[in-house]
Structures are given as C-alpha cells and as structure tokens.
Amino acid sequence: SQQGEEDPQALSIQEGENATMNCSYKTSINNLQWYRQNSGRGLVHLILIRSNEREKHSGRLRVTLDTSKKSSSLLITASRAADTASYFCASSSNAGGTSYGKLTFGQGTILTVHP
Amino acid sequence: DAGVTQSPTHLIKTRGQQVTLRCSPKSGHDTVSWYQQALGQGPQFIFQYYEEEERQRGNFPDRFSGHQFPNYSSELNVNALLLGDSALYLCASSLTGGYNQPQHFGDGTRLSIL
C-alpha cells in the first residue's frame, strides 16, 4: 500500500509559472525524497531532505519538510515545457527500528507545462 | 560512468509462466532494490539485496524472488505469473548504508501478461 498521498493528482500550468506539489506520509522518517518520471521511463532523483532539515534548494527546486504535520512540498519555479512529467515523493521510514533505504512512494502528481 | 541498466526492456508472457529480469547497478553501488509500478501508480517496494542476501522485503508473495551476484548485479524472478503482475519493474541501486542515500533507477522492464 502507498504510504504517501500527493496533491494535486494533476497540475496544468503555463511556461514561466511556478508549480507546487504537496505530499503527506504516515510514519516517522529518516528522509523524504522527490523523483521525476518521464512517460515510460525510470525515475530521476531530484532532491533528498533529511528529517532534521526544514528546507532545501536545488536550482529551480525548493523542497520543504514539516515533520510535525508529516508533509512535504516541492516548488518548481519558472517552469519550462521540459518539466512536464510525473513527480513522486518517497519516504524512507525509520519505523520499526530497521531501515535500509526502502522507499515508500506516493501516487504522484502529473505536471503539464504548456509552452 | 554507466547508470543502472535493465534487461530486457519489454517482455510478454502468458499466465502461469516464469520470468527473469536483470539489473546492473550504477558503477560503485553495492545495494540493489526492486520496485513494481502498476500503470498510473507509484512504485511499490519488492525487496532489497546487499552482500548477495535479501535484506528487506515488501508485501509481495513468495512467487517473487531474487538474487544478487558477486559483481552486485541482480535478478528478479517471478513464478506462476498472474495477469496482475503486468507492470513496469524498476531496479534501483545505491551505496552501502542506504537510508540517507538517493537511489538511482534504471528505465525498467515493461512486463505484459496475456
């Protein structure tokens, strides 16, 4: 079963606009990661934020983490048509005392950026 | 520097058959995880291999088994295929110590069961 839930399920914007995607998870975590998937391809790692971090930046990406609310958000600024893809959050849980990096994914947000 | 490679890219099988999927990890990586992604869903963790042993397993039946070789490459075997096994199977590799490491994914094997 999917631990995470993502919101919205689909997002359609114009080039140059910002895109915000939200993710919720259920158990305590070591870290939360965001991945991008182009149609029919594998997942590309975007950013990893550890449980003791609150915000992280990478280029046009900004990720926040609120462990008290068990939620995270991904902001893509100045979007481009090439950003069109599915975006997934994935949590690495430390529940149960043993964690080897198993990722639990949300169902993803489909982002469409119109030129 | 080669990334994660998977073979074959596509596979068509019939119910009841058996299938083997293969994965070579990114150079320098020693841990391999397998995920199943049904159409329109996020990936679901099947299991992880490290030092040639299954280290962690998700909620998948024993029909799903795997192997890791001394060169860190890995195989996923599925027996007695069901229609519901149709999915994209993704392999991911990472460095030892796992849990605060990003995972690097291959492009997957698309398995279709007729």
Interface residues (C-beta under 8 A of the other chain):
Chain A: S1 Q2 G4 N30 N31 Q33 Y35 G40 R41 G42 L43 V44 H45 L48 R50 F88 A90 S92 N94 T98 S99 Y100 G101 K102 L103 T104 F105 G106 Q107 G108
Chain B: V4 T31 S33 Y35 G40 Q41 G42 P43 Q44 F45 Q48 Y50 R55 Q56 G58 N59 L88 L90 A92 S94 G98 Y99 N100 Q101 P102 Q103 H104 F105 G106 D107 G108 R110
